[in-house]
Every structure is written in C-alpha cells, then in structure tokens.
Amino acid sequence: MKKILQSTGILLLMMLMSFAAADFYSSMTKVDYVEGSKTLKFTTKMNTAHISDAIKINPNTASFEAEVKKYVNNNFDLYVNGSTKTLTFTGSQVNGESVWVYFEAGGVSDVKTIKIKNTIMLSTFPKQFNLVNIAYKGSQKTMNFQRGKEVNEVSF
C-alpha cells in the first residue's frame, strides 16, 4: 500500500509540474510586398513585458515608442538582392500584452533574394525565437532566427 501511495504521489507531482508556467520568448514579423508602391511592409508583434525588459523602458512612458524604434533599427537588417535597404519606422502600438511595430523599405522591385539579420531580444533572452513570414507576388517564405542563427536568406 505504501508503494502505491508513493507512486501515486510521484505521478501527481509530475503532472502538476507539467502545468508550471514556462516562459516562451518570441517575436513574429509579417512582410508584405506592395507592388504599386514597390515597398516591403513589415509588421512585428512582440510581448510587451519582454521588449520592455530588452530596452529597459516602461511601456507606459512617452519615450517608449522612440526607444522601440531605435531598438528595431539596431536589431533588424534587410538586404534585397544583396543590397542593404533602409528601414523606415512608421509607428507602433501597445495593445495589452503585445506591442505591434510597423516599418517599411521602399524602392524594392524584382526581388530575387531577401536576406535578414534579426537579433531582436536574442541578447536579452537566450531562448528567444523570431519568426519572419514573407509574402511576395503570391509566394510565401518563412525564416526562423535564434541565438547562433541570426541571419537567414530566401530566394524567390
């Protein structure tokens, strides 16, 4: 009987531990090509608490948007067909647990390759995982970024 109680107790403890909160660190970026304006439009979603920790600014302060802009510009690089493209920050929005960041790169036509260096929150959170989905002229490509794999390239 004692063995059954011990086994049941251990099994119950293991089940309860499986429901323990585990931090998941990620960002997701959607890239859409707008052919009329020859622009790549980026929408990035990040966890509010995580980006706040990374830039060390409270999301309720007036300087939060400017710091997020600076942070994204320093941690996201874009190359189209081997040439560096300048990213223009177009805004951000804090919506509860999520921060949405909007930026774009103009003067983009006839894309053959897109190379991205994405180090968003990788230095702050060792298990950070960044996902980028790119839609270009009916084709969809996905890139994954994490520590040790900060640069990725796709061809169209």
Stockholm file with secondary structure:
# STOCKHOLM 1.0

chainA/1-156         MKKILQSTGILLLMMLMSFAAADFYSSMTKVDYVEGSKTLKFTTKMNTAHISDAIKINPNTASFEAEVKKYVNNNFDLYVNGSTKTLTFTGSQVNGESVWVYFEAGGVSDVKTIKIKNTIMLSTFPKQFNLVNIAYKGSQKTMNFQRGKEVNEVSF
#=GR chainA/1-156 SS CHHHHHHHHHHHHHHHHHTSCCCCCEEEEEEEEETTTTEEEEEEEEEHHHHHHHHTCCTTSTTHHHHHHHHHHHHEEEEETTEEECCEEEEEEEETTEEEEEEEECSCCSCSEEEEEECTTTTTCTTCEEEEEEEETTEEEEEEEBTTBCEEEEEC
#=GC SS_cons         CHHHHHHHHHHHHHHHHHTSCCCCCEEEEEEEEETTTTEEEEEEEEEHHHHHHHHTCCTTSTTHHHHHHHHHHHHEEEEETTEEECCEEEEEEEETTEEEEEEEECSCCSCSEEEEEECTTTTTCTTCEEEEEEEETTEEEEEEEBTTBCEEEEEC
//
